[in-house]
């Protein structure tokens, strides 16, 4: 009973300590970038200028001394801090390679198969040869090259106490937030998550035209508004006009963001029987029926767009900690993956407390590793025993 109480206490601390609100983690295709950029910061310039890296994180993130001590003992690398906005230009890379299928396994294999190159990037940051912006730049370029992306999104830093990142498809901009991140793998995982949203949109545009998508998206938006406010339009003609105007706006934004040129560089999904075409249809349906986490966290987490991105973020962060940063053992990595996959499976969807724990782990996948290490110190060395105690 004492062990159960202890691990539940640790879990509660983790669930409440993070500064990252997953209900607003990803901004979809509506033009809400201003909301991301203009969010009030919790970081003072004096704190950034006068304190060490560890002190800066203590000033900006509500992390208990116990957790800070634990992470320090686990050979934690340099901590990231909040600095100025940067931009990474859209660059032309090599032609797409059929071998990268944008699956979870492919993302994890990028980490496994290039661990020495990644260690070199992380080492440069640890030695002070790269600042936080340059580190994000290096990792984004590494990821895009390994995935043979002809183009990748422009990167911008945001300062916020609510969001970890976002992918704005209408401007082709990937946002990341350093405040609230206290490990290199936090930033790398966020970039993986958001880059996948870019590739999901690419897959949709490789299957249906920008014009068709924009019309479907506009109709979905207007009908959603009408559902909440039946008096929004006074006639069917007004509904049609609003949908048409909204669609024109989307078409202009997507073209201005360069999507016409981007999708020309990728294979087109023209065979309705191919797995790529069928997946793109599912992604389209998920986009048109997207519900943010603030409205319904269960629907948000089960939406294919988010489910894929969160799985990639969690699995790659755990793999980075194992293969690149060497902070966990092979057994700890395997247990962490087993716990996450169990909680993320349909079998656990209706288990009381499972969604809350999964939410905490998606908020920051390193929380899974902390739970595994804490459980190991208590003599719990398998995923089943740990799940029994945290649910």
N, C-alpha and C positions, 0 to 999 in steps of 0.2 A: 504493500500500500504506500509505503514511503517512496519507493521508486516511481510509482505511478504519479504521485503528487508532484514529485520533483520535475519529471519530464513535462507534465502538463503546464507547470509553472514556467518552464523554459519556453515552451511553445507559445504561451500567452505573451511573454515578453517579446518574442520575435514578431508575433502578429501585430503588436502595438508599437514597436520601436521604429519601424521603417517610415521614411518620409515620402515613400513612393506610392501614390494612390492609383491602383491599377484600374479603377473605374474610369479614369480619364487618361489612360496610358497612351492610347493611339488615337490620333485625330484622323478621321476618315476623309472622304473626298470633298466634304463641304468646306468652304473657305473660312476656316476657324483658326488660321495660323496666328492671327492677332491675339487670340485668347492665350495661345501658348507663349508668345513672346512678351506680352504685357503683364503676365502674372507676377505678383509681388514677390520679390526675392527675400529669403530669410538670411542672406549672407551679407555681412557688413564689409566694406572695403578695408577697414582697419584690421578686421580679423584676418582677412586674406593676406594683408601686407605684413603683419607683425607676428604671426604665429607660425609654428612649424606645421608640416603636413598633418600630423596626427592631431594637433591642437585645432587646426582648421575644421577637421571632420567633427571633432567634439563640439565645436561652436555651431556647426550647421546641421547636424543630425543627432536625433535623440537616441544615442547608443549607450547602454548601461556600461559602467566600468568593468563589470564581469565579462561582458561580451568583447570589449576592447582588449582586455587582458588575454582572453582566450584566443582571439585572432592574432594577437602579437606573438603568442607562443607557437602558433601554427605557421610560422615563417611567412607572415603576410608581407606582400610587397609594398611598394610605395603607395600612399593613398592619393586619390585624385581630388582636386579642389575645383572651385568654380572660378573661371577666368573669363576673358572676353570672347565675344562671338567670332567664329572663323567661318570661312567658306572654302569648300573644296570644289573646284570647277568640274563640270561634267566633262569627262575625258573619253576619248575613243580608245578602246582596247582591242584585243584580238577577237576574231570571229567566234561565235558561240561553239562550244564543244558538245557533241551529243552525249558524252560520258557523264556530264553533270545534269542530274535529273531533278534537282531542287527538292529532293526528298530529305527526310530527317537523317537518314544514314549518310547521305552525301555530305551534309554539313558537318557531321561528327567526323567523317573521314578526312575532311579538310584539316581539322585540328590534329587528328592522329598522325596523318601523313606528312605534316609540315611543322611538327612540334619544334624542331631546331630553329627554323626560320622565325617562328613566333617567339621562342625564347630569346632570340637576338633582339627582336623589337622590344620585348618587355625589359630586357637587360639595359637597353639604351635609355629607357624611361627611368629605371631604377638608379642608373648612374647620373641622371640629370642631363643626358644628351638630348632628350626629347622632353618638351613640356606636354601638358595635357592635350592641347590642341593638335600638336604634331603627332602625339601617340594615336589619337583618334584618326588622324589623316593616314598614318602609316597602316593602321589596321584595316581601314576601309579600302585602301588601295590593294592591300594584300588579299582581302576577301574577294574583291571584284575581279582581280586577276586570276585567282584560283578557280573562280566560277566562270571565267571567260565571258564576262559581261561586256558587251560592246559599249555600253554607257552605264553609269551608276548615278544615283541622286546627288544633288548638291547637299553638303552637310552644313548645318548651323547649330550652334550651341544655344540653348535657352536657359534662362534662370527662373526657376520655379520651385515652390515647395509642394507641388501637387503632381507633376508629371515626370516620368522618366525619359520619355521620348515620344516621337510621333512621325508618321509618314504622311506628308501632304501631297496627294497624287496630282492635284490641280496645279501645283507649282513645281512638282518633282523635287521636293525638299525633304530631307531626312533630318529630324531634330533629335538632339540628345541633351540630357541635363546632367551636369556633373554634381550638383548639390544633391546629397542623398546617396551618392555612390561612394563606397569606401574600399573597393577592390578594383584592380585592373580588369578582372573578369566581369565585373558589373557592367562596365562600359562596353566591353567586347560583346557580351551577351545582348545588350540593348541594340547595338548596331546590327547583330545577326537578326534579331527580331524584326527590326524596322526594314532592313534590306529585303527580308522575305516578303514583306507587304508590297514593296516595289515590284518584286518578281511575280507576285500574285496578280497585280494589276496588269503587268506585261502579258501574262498568260491570258487574261480576259481580252485584252486588245488584240492578241494574236488569233483570237477565235471569232470575235464579232468586231465590227467597225467602231471607231470612236463615235460616229454619228448615232449608230444604233444604241450603243451603250448609254450615251448621253440622254437619249430620249427615254430609255427605260428608267434610268436613274432619276430624271426629272419627274417622270410620272410617279415613281415611288415616293419621292419627296413631297409632291403636292398632295397625293392621296393620304400620306401620313399626317399632313397638316389638317386636311379636311376631317380626318378621323377624330382629331383632338378638337377641332373648331369647325363645325358644320357650316357656319356662317362666313367662312373665309372667302368663298365664292358664291355669287348670287345666281349664276346660271351655268349650264353646261358649256356654253361658248366661252365664258370667262375661265373655266377650268382648262379647256383646251388651249387658250391663249397663254395662261400662266405656265403650263407645261412646255409649250413651244418656246417661250422666253427663257425659261430655266434651262432647257436643252441647248439653246443657242449659246447661253453663257458658259455651260460646261464645255461645249465643243471648242469655243474660243480659248478657254483656259487650258484644256488638254493640248491643243495645238501649240499654244504659246510656250507650254512646258516642254515641248519637243517630242511628244509621244509619237507623232507621225514618223520621225526619223528613227526613233528607238525601235519600234516594232518592225521596221524594214530589215533590221539586222538579225531578227530572230525567225525561226521556222514558223510558218502559219499553220494553224490547226484547221484543216479543211475536211478531214475525214471524221464524220460523226460517230464512227465506231471505234476511234482510237481512244486510248486511256487519257491522253492529253486533252482531247476535246471534251470528254465526259467530265474530267476534273474541272476544266474551265467553266463548264455549265454549272457545276456545284459552287464554284467560287463566285460566279455571277449571281446565283440565287442568294448566296450568303451576303453579298454586297447589297443587294436590293432589299433584303430583310434584316439589315444590320440593326442591332439594338445595343446601345452603349451600356456599360456596366452600372452606371448610376441609375438607369431605368430598370434594368433587370440583370443582375450579376450572373444568374444561372444561364440565361440565354446568351449573354455576352461571352461567357467562358466556353460554351458549346458551339458557338458560331465557327464554322470551318476556317475562316480567315484568322481568327484569334487562336483557335485550338492549335493550328499548324505552327503559328509564330511563337506561341508560348512553349510548345514542345521543343522547338528548335532552340529557343533561348535557354531553357532549363538544361537540356542535354549537352549543349555546347559549353555552357558555363561549368558544368560538372567535369566535362572532359578537359577543359582548359586548366582547371585546378589540378587535375591528375597528370595529364601529359605534359603540360607546359610549365606550370608553376610548382608541381611536385609537392602540393600541400596535403594530399590525401593518398591513401593506399589504394591498391586495386580493389581490395575487398570493400573498403568504404565507398569507392566510386560505384561499384556494382549494387551495393545496398541502397545507396541514394537514388540510383536510377530505378530500382525495383519499387521503392516507396513512391516515387513520383508517378511512375507508370500505373501503379495500382490505383492511386488516388484519381488519376486522369482517365481511368477506364469506366465504361458504362456500368460495370458491376458495382462500383463504389458510389455511383452518382446519387443514390438515395440513402446512403449510409449517413446517419446523423453526425454532423460535424465534419464530414469529408470535404465538402465544398469550401468551408472556411479555412481548413488546413491547406487545401490546394491553392486557394487565393493567396495565403501567406507565402507559399512557396513560389508562386508565379510572380508575386511582388518582388521577390529576390531569391533566386534559386540557391544561393549560398546558405540560406536558412536550412535547407535540407541537410547540408553537410554538417552544420552546427548541431542539428538534432541527432544525426548519426554518431558524431563524436561524443556528444553528451551521453547518448545511450550506451556507447561502448564503455565509457567510464563507469557505467552502472552495471556492467556485465551483460548487456543486451547486444547480441552480435548477429542478428538476422532481421530481415525486413518484417517478417510476420510478428515477432515479439514487439518491435517498435510500433507497428501499426496498431496492435492491440492496445497499446498504452496511450497513444495520442488521439485515438478516436473514442 
